[in-house]
Each structure stands twice: as C-alpha cells, then as structure tokens.
Amino acid sequence: MGDPGLRPVVSTAELIGASERLSLPAAALAPALVEPGTRLLADGAGNAALLRRQWAGDGTAEAVVLHRAGVHLEHPGVQATAAAWGCDSVCHASTGRSVPVRPPPDDAPLTDRFRHLAALAATRVEIAVALARDAGGDPTLRGGSPMVAADEAAHTAAAGVLRQLGVPVLSEERPDRPVDEGAPWIVLDPLDGTGNFSAGMPPWAFSAALVSQGRPVAGLVADLSSGRRWEAAEGAGAWRDGVPVRPRPGSTVVVPSAPGSGTVVVPSTARRVRISGCTAVDLCLVADGSAAAWHDVDRSGTRVHDVAGGLAVLFAAGGAALTPDGEPLVLQPDTATKIRFVAAPTAEAARELLAAVAG
C-alpha cells in the first residue's frame, strides 16, 4: 500500500502516476515540479491533489485545490501545504467551497506554533512590500543598504503576526528588546536584500528564526522574488517548497560581498564563487545542497537578523557553522554586533574552509 501520507511529487515517475490518478496529461502537471506556487501531492494509496497558491478577494492567500482524487479540503497534507504557504484558507476550485487553515493548538510545541506564524508573517510581508514598492527611500540603513519604505512596512506586517507567540521579537528595524537569560526569542529580518529589492534584482527575502539557548531551533526564509520557501525545525528536518533537503559537497561557494582586498579565498575544491546580495537565501542554498559553503570571515561580518533564519534551515538539514576560532556558532540577542563564520555541510568541511581562508 505504501505510505498513505500526501507528499509533494518530485520525480517524473511520480508525476506520471499522479497524472493517471487525476486523469490529466503529465504535461499539464509538470509545472508543479518547478513552480513554488504550484504543488502536486500524491501518496502510496492512490490519492493525489493539485494545488495552487493565489490571492483571495480579501487580500489573503489561499490554497486552491484545482484537481483531486480521494482527497478532501481538510486532509492533513492539504492543510500542511496551505499552512507552509502562509495561506488563511483552502478553496475548492470547482465548487468554491472554502475551509480555514487550522493553526496548531495552543499546547503544541513552540516550534510548531512559530512555523505557522512565520509562514503567515511572510505572506503579510509580501503584500506590505508590494504596496510600499514606490514609496521612496533614504540611504541610511545599517550596513550601507538603502532604507526604503518597504523595510518599515515589512517590519510592521511581520512583527504584528509574530508577537502572537508571546516571546520577544528582535528586528533589524527596531532597537533590541531585553531577553531574559535562557528564554527563547525571535529574530526577524523582514526584508533581507533591500539593495536587491531597490534595484529590482532578485533575490530578496523574509527571514525569521526562533532561537533557544543560542541556537536557532526553527526558521523560515521566503524568497519574495521567486516564491521559494525554506522552513525547518530542530529534530524534524528542513524543507524547500515542501521537499526535504540536505546539504552536500559541491564546487560553488557563496559569499555576501566582495572583500576589501579584492580577492576571495576559497577551498581548492571550489570552482565557482557567487554573490547574491541576500544572505538569508545564501545559507538556505548551502542547506539544500545548491551551494557547498558560505563564509564572511575575510569581510566585516554580518548580523544575527541576517543569518538566523538561514542557519535554522542549515542546522536542521544537518549542516554546520563555525566561528573563525573553529567553535560552533552561538547566537546572541544582539542585532547590532557583527558576527563572522563559515557554513558548510559538515563541521569538517567548515574547518577546511577556515583553513583555506586563514592560509
């Protein structure tokens, strides 16, 4: 019978099987393999569903069930997909019937409740950023990036949702709030890659993490320019658009910017160095195996709000991050102080990168 749980289809063989269940040509379903806003779900019991994320008439996001076989709107797999998309409702395309997306119960683990709210916050930021796109800017943001009205709009939209968790929320856009010793806290970069956003050059992203004892235990990074979403929780794993991810060795190193010396030091195994201008997404690319490593140890450093969401994904996926001294990175509730580290699939690979940079 197989695993009865609905899961995203990721292979051509699975796609063909789902096309037979839904009585649709495989070509009509193929975009679901590459479009973040379309999801084809199937299981080992003959059930399948094709969903699309779109905007409802009230300005909220909804997951629309376009086609289904043996799947109802309240199915846990459908609900989980809609929740990860930051949707408020699930709608059936043919009948117009709609049901709300169920939030985790109040007694659910803090990480589960954070992930649900973070997904909603990212969606609220999508809207806020779109509305503020033409509102102008003032080039005074910390780190030299232009501050635009979208930064403030994104913070207001995100913080309003995440505060519902009842833990301190630290953000790039506000002075730090005090955090009690040992207490969990949220760190938020409502619009990472502001320079990219201002220039209209992808990617730019929403990033948030729940931090406990100096370690990001849950996180979400939403690439607002493409729709891709990475989410993670300690002990549960990491996913990109609903598909589990793991880091892996490779030949591409991503870095946040060109160093002052004009050169970039990388391991001998590296063949490509890329700069995206969005650190949150960079770390997720290491987590999902698209890139082999990331580092900023020969630069001025980054801040906790830039990296926490991506680090949550990296750690949950099995990756590692080490300071220039070779120690595991510990996050502090301080958005002003710069930190430097390397991120890689394993601690051994991180040490290799550190040695290359030092040498």
C-alpha positions in Angstrom: 0.0 0.0 0.0 2.9 2.4 0.7 3.0 5.5 2.9 -0.5 6.9 2.9 0.7 10.5 3.7 0.4 13.0 0.9 3.8 14.3 -0.2 5.0 16.6 -2.9 5.7 14.8 -6.2 9.4 15.3 -7.1 10.1 12.7 -9.9 8.9 12.0 -13.4 7.7 8.6 -12.4 5.6 10.0 -9.5 4.3 12.7 -11.9 3.1 10.1 -14.4 1.4 8.1 -11.6 -0.4 11.3 -10.3 -1.4 12.1 -13.9 -3.2 8.8 -14.2 -5.0 9.3 -10.8 -6.1 12.7 -11.8 -6.9 11.8 -15.4 -4.7 14.7 -16.7 -1.8 14.8 -19.1 1.6 14.7 -17.4 2.5 17.9 -19.3 -0.3 19.7 -17.6 1.1 18.8 -14.2 4.8 19.2 -15.0 4.9 22.9 -13.9 4.2 21.7 -10.3 7.8 20.3 -10.2 9.4 23.7 -10.7 6.9 26.4 -9.7 6.9 27.2 -6.0 3.3 28.4 -6.1 2.0 25.1 -7.5 2.1 21.8 -5.7 1.3 18.3 -6.8 0.7 15.9 -3.9 0.4 12.1 -4.0 0.6 9.1 -1.8 1.0 5.4 -2.0 -2.7 4.7 -1.6 -3.9 6.2 -5.0 -4.7 9.7 -3.8 -3.5 12.9 -5.4 -4.2 16.6 -5.5 -3.0 19.6 -7.5 -2.9 22.9 -5.6 -2.1 26.4 -6.5 -1.4 29.4 -4.2 -3.2 32.5 -5.1 -4.7 35.7 -3.6 -8.3 35.7 -2.4 -10.7 38.6 -2.8 -10.0 39.9 0.7 -6.2 40.1 0.1 -5.3 37.0 2.0 -3.5 34.0 0.4 -5.5 30.8 -0.3 -4.5 27.3 -1.4 -6.8 26.4 -4.3 -7.4 22.7 -5.0 -7.6 22.5 -8.7 -7.9 18.8 -9.1 -8.2 16.0 -6.6 -8.6 12.2 -6.3 -9.6 10.8 -2.9 -8.5 14.0 -1.1 -10.7 16.4 0.8 -10.0 20.0 1.8 -9.4 19.2 5.4 -6.8 16.5 4.5 -3.7 16.9 6.7 -1.5 17.0 3.7 -3.5 19.7 2.0 -3.7 21.7 5.3 0.0 21.4 5.8 0.8 22.7 2.3 -1.6 25.6 2.8 -0.1 26.5 6.2 3.5 26.3 4.8 2.4 28.7 2.1 1.1 31.2 4.7 -2.5 30.7 3.5 -5.5 31.6 5.5 -7.9 29.2 3.7 -8.2 26.2 1.3 -10.6 26.6 -1.5 -12.0 24.0 -4.0 -11.8 25.5 -7.5 -14.8 23.7 -8.9 -17.3 24.3 -6.1 -16.0 27.4 -4.5 -16.2 25.7 -1.1 -13.6 27.1 1.3 -12.3 26.0 4.7 -9.9 27.8 7.0 -6.3 26.7 7.6 -6.2 25.2 11.1 -3.5 26.7 13.3 -1.6 24.4 15.8 -3.4 24.1 19.1 -2.3 26.3 22.0 -0.5 23.4 23.6 1.5 22.5 20.5 5.3 22.7 20.7 6.6 26.3 20.5 8.5 25.4 17.2 5.3 24.3 15.5 3.4 27.5 16.5 6.4 29.6 15.4 6.5 28.0 12.0 2.8 28.6 11.4 3.0 32.2 12.4 6.2 32.8 10.5 4.6 31.5 7.3 1.7 33.9 7.8 4.1 36.7 8.5 6.0 36.1 5.3 2.7 36.3 3.4 1.7 39.6 5.1 5.2 40.9 4.2 4.6 40.0 0.5 1.6 42.3 0.5 3.2 45.1 2.5 6.3 45.2 0.3 4.2 45.3 -2.9 2.2 48.2 -1.6 5.3 50.1 -0.5 7.4 49.5 -3.6 7.1 53.0 -5.0 7.2 54.9 -1.7 10.8 56.1 -2.0 13.7 55.6 0.3 16.5 57.1 2.4 20.0 55.6 2.2 20.7 55.3 5.9 20.1 51.6 6.7 22.7 49.9 8.9 25.3 48.2 6.7 25.0 50.7 3.8 21.9 49.3 2.1 19.2 51.8 1.1 16.4 52.1 3.6 13.1 52.1 1.7 9.5 52.4 2.9 9.2 48.7 2.2 11.5 48.0 5.2 9.2 49.7 7.7 6.1 48.2 6.1 7.6 44.7 6.2 8.6 45.0 9.8 5.1 46.2 10.9 3.4 43.4 9.0 5.7 40.7 10.3 6.1 41.8 13.9 2.3 42.1 14.2 1.9 38.4 13.5 5.0 37.0 15.3 4.2 38.8 18.6 1.3 36.4 18.9 3.8 33.8 20.0 4.4 35.7 23.2 8.2 35.8 23.1 10.4 38.8 22.5 10.8 39.8 18.8 14.1 41.4 17.7 14.2 43.0 14.3 16.6 44.8 12.1 14.2 47.7 12.0 14.0 48.3 15.8 16.2 48.7 18.9 16.7 45.4 20.6 14.3 44.3 23.3 15.6 42.7 26.5 15.6 38.9 26.6 15.7 37.1 29.9 18.5 34.6 30.5 17.7 31.3 28.9 14.4 32.5 27.4 13.6 31.9 23.7 13.4 34.8 21.3 12.5 35.5 17.7 14.9 37.4 15.4 13.5 38.9 12.3 14.8 40.4 9.0 11.5 41.4 7.4 13.3 42.3 4.1 16.7 40.8 3.6 18.4 42.1 0.4 17.0 45.6 0.5 19.6 46.7 -2.1 18.4 44.0 -4.4 14.8 44.9 -3.9 15.5 48.6 -4.6 17.4 47.6 -7.8 14.7 45.1 -8.9 17.4 42.4 -8.9 16.5 39.1 -7.2 16.7 37.7 -4.6 15.2 39.5 -1.6 13.6 37.6 1.2 11.7 37.4 4.5 13.7 35.7 7.2 12.8 34.7 10.8 14.1 32.3 13.4 13.1 31.1 16.9 16.3 31.0 19.0 16.7 29.0 22.2 20.0 28.7 24.2 21.8 30.4 21.4 20.7 28.0 18.7 18.1 28.7 16.0 15.6 25.8 16.6 13.1 26.8 13.9 13.2 29.1 11.0 11.6 30.3 7.7 13.2 32.0 4.8 10.8 33.1 2.0 12.4 34.3 -1.2 9.8 37.0 -2.0 11.2 37.5 -5.5 10.5 33.9 -6.6 8.1 32.4 -4.1 10.5 29.7 -2.9 10.2 28.9 0.8 12.6 27.1 3.1 11.4 26.1 6.6 12.9 24.0 9.3 12.6 22.8 12.9 15.2 21.2 15.1 14.7 17.4 15.2 12.1 17.5 12.4 14.2 18.4 9.4 14.3 21.1 6.7 12.3 21.6 3.5 12.3 23.6 0.4 8.8 24.0 -1.0 7.7 21.0 0.9 10.5 18.7 -0.1 13.1 17.6 2.5 16.6 18.9 1.8 20.1 18.1 2.9 23.5 19.8 2.4 26.1 18.1 0.2 29.6 18.7 -1.1 30.0 20.8 -4.2 32.1 23.3 -6.0 30.2 26.5 -5.5 30.9 28.9 -2.6 28.6 31.8 -1.9 29.8 35.0 -0.2 27.9 38.1 1.0 30.1 40.7 -0.9 33.4 41.3 -2.5 36.2 41.7 0.2 38.1 44.8 0.7 41.3 43.2 -0.7 39.5 42.4 -4.0 40.1 38.7 -3.7 38.1 35.8 -2.3 39.8 32.9 -0.6 38.1 29.5 -1.1 38.9 25.8 -0.8 40.8 24.2 -3.6 37.7 22.2 -4.5 35.7 25.3 -5.3 35.2 26.2 -8.9 32.6 29.0 -8.6 32.1 31.9 -6.3 28.7 33.7 -6.3 27.4 36.8 -4.7 23.6 37.1 -4.5 23.2 40.0 -2.2 20.8 38.1 0.1 22.5 36.3 3.0 19.3 34.5 4.2 18.8 32.8 0.8 22.6 32.1 0.5 22.6 30.0 3.7 19.5 28.1 2.5 21.3 27.3 -0.7 24.0 25.6 1.4 21.3 23.8 3.4 19.6 22.4 0.3 22.8 21.4 -1.5 22.7 24.1 -4.2 26.0 25.6 -2.9 28.8 23.9 -1.0 29.6 26.6 1.5 29.2 30.2 2.6 31.6 32.4 4.6 32.3 36.0 5.6 35.4 35.6 7.7 37.5 37.8 5.4 34.9 40.5 5.5 33.5 42.8 8.1 30.8 40.3 9.2 27.1 40.0 9.3 24.4 40.5 11.9 22.2 37.9 13.6 19.0 39.0 11.9 20.7 38.4 8.5 21.6 34.8 9.2 19.4 33.3 11.9 16.6 32.1 9.6 19.0 30.5 7.2 21.0 29.0 10.0 17.9 27.3 11.4 17.4 25.7 8.0 21.1 24.7 7.7 21.3 23.2 11.2 18.0 21.3 10.8 19.2 19.9 7.5 22.4 18.6 9.1 24.9 21.4 8.2 27.4 23.2 10.5 28.5 26.7 11.2 31.9 27.6 12.9 33.4 30.9 14.0 36.9 31.9 12.9 38.2 30.2 16.0 36.7 26.9 14.9 34.0 26.9 17.6 30.3 26.2 17.0 28.4 29.5 16.3 26.2 30.7 19.2 23.6 33.4 18.5 23.1 36.3 20.9 20.0 38.6 21.1 22.0 41.5 19.7 21.2 42.8 16.3 24.0 45.5 16.3 27.1 43.4 16.8 28.6 41.8 13.7 29.5 38.1 13.7 31.7 36.1 11.3 31.5 32.4 10.5 31.6 29.7 7.8 28.7 27.5 6.9 29.2 24.1 5.3 27.6 20.6 5.0 29.7 19.3 7.9 32.0 20.6 10.6 34.9 19.0 8.8 34.1 20.9 5.6 33.7 24.1 7.6 37.2 23.6 9.2 38.6 23.0 5.7 37.1 26.4 4.5 38.5 28.1 7.6 42.0 26.8 6.9 41.7 27.9 3.3 40.7 31.4 4.3 43.4 31.6 7.0 46.0 30.4 4.6 
